Amino acid sequence: MFWSKKKVAATAKVLMDEGYGLTMKDGSVALEHRKFIIEVYPPDEPPFRCETKVWVNWPDIPEVGVMMNVLYIPGKQKAEIVIAGDPRFDWNLKAAQKQAAAEAERNRLLSGQPGKPPQR
């Protein structure tokens, strides 16, 4: 990538989804390397537009108009979308939440009181 200087957090709006070039299956996650045109809103600089690529889980692809977190280098008109930690798009976070919910349900069922036997 172009990261040789300090990255700064900003927000960006997805203006266009230009599609994907590569796909990859990572366990139960189907990933696409998608290209987006985004409008970046740096905290201390004027907004700019750029193209960027990011791996996304295909059911959770950012739509046009969505605001996202990005990293950019001050003075450069390049940015990278940050998927990690975003509950809408982070497949690792979603998997952890799903696993925690399944574990909670398992514990609830195991610790619950048995009911009456079914009628025959």
N, C-alpha and C positions, 0 to 999 in steps of 0.2 A: 504494500500500500504506500501511501505518501506520508506516513507518520514518522517524521524525523524530529519534530518539535513537540512541545507540550499541547495535548489535546484539551479543548475547552468544551464544556457542555452547552448545548443550545436546544431550541425546539425547531421543528420543521413541519411543514404541511406537505402531504403527498399531493402532487399536481397531476401525475400520470404514472400508470403502471405500464412499462414497456415490455412486459412478459419475461419469460425465463429462458435461460440457455442451458443450464445443467439441472439434473435431478439426482437425488441420492436418497436411499432408504437407510435410516439409522435406527435399527431396532423396530419399534412400532411407529416411528415418525417418518413421514414422506416429506423430504425437503426439496425446495426449488431455489436456485440461485437467480433471483429476480432483479431486474433493473428498474429503477424509479427515477422520475424527475421530481425534485423536491425544492421547496422554497424555505431557506434557512433563515431563522431570526436570531442572530447572535446577540448577546447581552450588551456589547459595547461597540458594535459595528453596524453598518447598514445591512439590511436583508440582501440575500443573493440567492440565485437559483443554480442548481447543479444536477448532474446525473450521479447516481450511486447504485451499487449492487449490494445485496444482502441475502443471506440464506433465510428462508421463511418456511414454516410448516404450511403445506398447501391448503388445509382447511382454514387457516388463520392468516390469510394474506391481507396486509393493510390495504384499505380501499382509498380511492381518491377522496381528498378532503380531510383525512385523518391527521391529527397532530401527533407527532412522535418525538422522542428524544434522539438527539444526534450528537456526534463529536466532530469538531472541526479545528483547524489550526488557524489562529488569528492571522489575517492578511492573505490567506489562501481561500479561494472559492471552491473548496472541496469539503465534503462532509460524509460521514459514515453513520447510517442508522443504527441505533442501539436497541436490539431486541431483548437482551438479557434484562430481567427484572420487570418487564412490561407485562402485566397480567393478561393483556389482550393477545399477545403474540409469542411470549416466551414458552416454548414447548417443554422445557425442563421444569419450569415453575408449574405449568399445568399438570405435568406428570406427577410432581411431588404433591400437589394439592389433591389429585385423584387418589394417589396412594394413601395419603393421610385420611381422606374420607372413607376409603375402603377399610382401613385399619380401625377407624372409629366405629364403623358399622359392625365389623367383626367383633370388637370388644363389647359393643352394646348387646349383640346377640348372645355372646358367651356369658355375659354377666346377668342377663335377664332371667326372670323367673319362668319356669316351664308353665304352659297352660294346661287345660284339662285335656285328657285323651280324646281323640275324635270318636264320634258315635259311629257304630257299625250297623 
